[in-house]
Amino acid sequence: MFKKILALVLAVATVCTLALTLASCAGGSTTGMSASPLDIPAVNADFQVGDDFKIGFICLHDEKSTYDLNFINAALRYQEALGLKNSQVIIKKNIPETEKCYEAAIDLANQGCDVIFANSFGHEEWVAKAAEEKPDVEFCHATGVTAAKKGLDNFHNAFASIYEGRYLAGIAAGMKLNEMIAEGKITKEKAKIGYVGAFTYPEVISGYTSFYLGAKSVCPTVTMDVQFTGSWYDVTAEKNAAEALLARDCVLISQHADSMGAPGACEEAGVPNVSYNGSTYEACPETFIVSSAINWTPYYVYITKCIVEDKAIDTDWCGGIEEGSVVLTGINQDVAAEGTVDAIKAAIEKLKKGEVKVFDASTFTVEGKAPTHDLIKDGYFHESEAISAPSFDLNIDGITLINTKF
């Protein structure tokens, strides 16, 4: 318990350096927040790490990005749980998806890192290049898709079944829409969600579709508009996208983008918001509902244990709810609909038992027809099974893409 509390203190200390404060994804103790229905679990490390072990992290941005902050907080929890010194954990921030990533990876290897982890999709080719040059160092990459094809023993992809977390967050959104309908604030036909997406990659498509299906599971009349920004982190573009969606009569906004642009626009407009990669409660107490996130600590522990025990790291690794890799923040009781926590908890149990599949093919259509795809088997789309990263790329009915140039 002491370690968990200390990890949270470290996370909060990091967050408080931001101009806009973000809370970590642990259960909320702030006034107005309920306990999380899917909290960050305590770290379980049943092995010892030598003083000569080093791990390096490559982050696309810094703590101002909710995406990168989530990785950094996970690294802090990991470091504390394993008792690693600061000299054993090296974090490089603001590393672009260019040859600068390759240079950062080589530098970390030359500093003696046993394993190097990069966190952005566009880092992949540069990390793979470094892996070829440094065969005695393990290179791990989040959101990538080429490790299996590369065939390098020291190059690995990792992700988590965050589509399940987004589905659960979608339930919270759908519950809020139902409340608004019941209170006469909107009609059933006006239950429209807006979604700020970064790119038209399967990772983003999978995310907004699972969120939408979660909302639809409790609010059948929901529709959704998606506005893309062409950037993972752009405060202005994300704020503008949210405002454009509000102008299209969207009554609730979510996002797969990494700044406070969209949540800030929602707070200004008084429109409910479901964020990603961390609570925005402190900055947006009047509109924040819940956030889902990947907890990367279990993967950091896993790859470290593999190195300590001289075992091969999986080429593709995907953690889920059971591994503690998919988490939710606490629920903002002042904004969320009554019964939201119970609804999410019930859905979690069904997901664990396999009674609910997020991409159940009977729950959506494509151009008015039953969906078809190589990964649809046994009645549902088998997400993150062939490879760890998301593969869902169907444009389903009920979701309107406002712009697709990205």
URDAHU-V665098 format. One line per field, one symbol per residue. ss: DSSP state (H for helix, E for strand, - for the rest). phi: phi as a letter, one per 30 degrees, with the letter a starting at -180 (. if undefined). psi: psi as a letter, one per 40 degrees, with the letter a starting at -180 (. if undefined). Layout:
ss->???
phi->???
psi->???
This chain:
ss->-HHHHHHHHHHHHHH-------E---------E---------------------EEEE-------HHHHHHHHHHHHHHHHH---HHHEEEE------HHHHHHHHHHHH----EEEE--HHHHHHHHHHHHH----EEEEE----HHHH----EEEEEE-HHHHHHHHHHHHHHHHHHHHH-----HHH-EEEEEE----HHHHHHHHHHHHHHH------EEEEEE------HHHHHHHHHHHHH----EEEEE----HHHHHHHHH--EEEEE--E--------EEEEEEE--HHHHHHHHHHHH-------EEEE------EEE---E-------HHHHHHHHHHHHHH------EHHH-EE--EE-----EE--EE-----------------EEE-----
phi->.edddddddddddddddddcdcddddedcdejcddddadddddcccaccddcdbbcbccdbbddddddeddddddddddddciddedcbcccchcddbdededddddddddjddbbbccbeddedddddddddbdccdcbbdidbcedddiddcbbcbabddedddeddddddddddddddddidbcedcdcccbccdbcdeeddedddddddddddcbdcdbbccccciadbaeddddddddddddcidcabbabaccdededddddcicebccbildceddbddbdcabcadcdeededdddddddchcddedbbbcbdddidcbbddcdddbdddjdeddddddedddddidbcecdddcabbhibddbaecdbhjadddhcdbdddbdbdcddjcccdbbdc
psi->dddddddddddddddeeidhhhiieiiheihehiihegihiihhhfiihieehihihhhdaaedhddddddddddddddddefiideehhhhifhifaedddddddddddeehdihhieideeddddddddddgeehhhihheieeddddfhdfhiiiaifeddddddddddddddddddddeediideeghiihhicifiddddddddddddddddegdeiihhhhideidhgddddddddddddeefheihaigieaeddddddddefhihhaieihfdddfdedhciiiihheddddddddddddefihhhdhhhiaddeeehiiiihhdediihedddddddddddddeedhhdfheeeiihfeihiiidehifeihgifddidiiehfigiiehhhdiee.
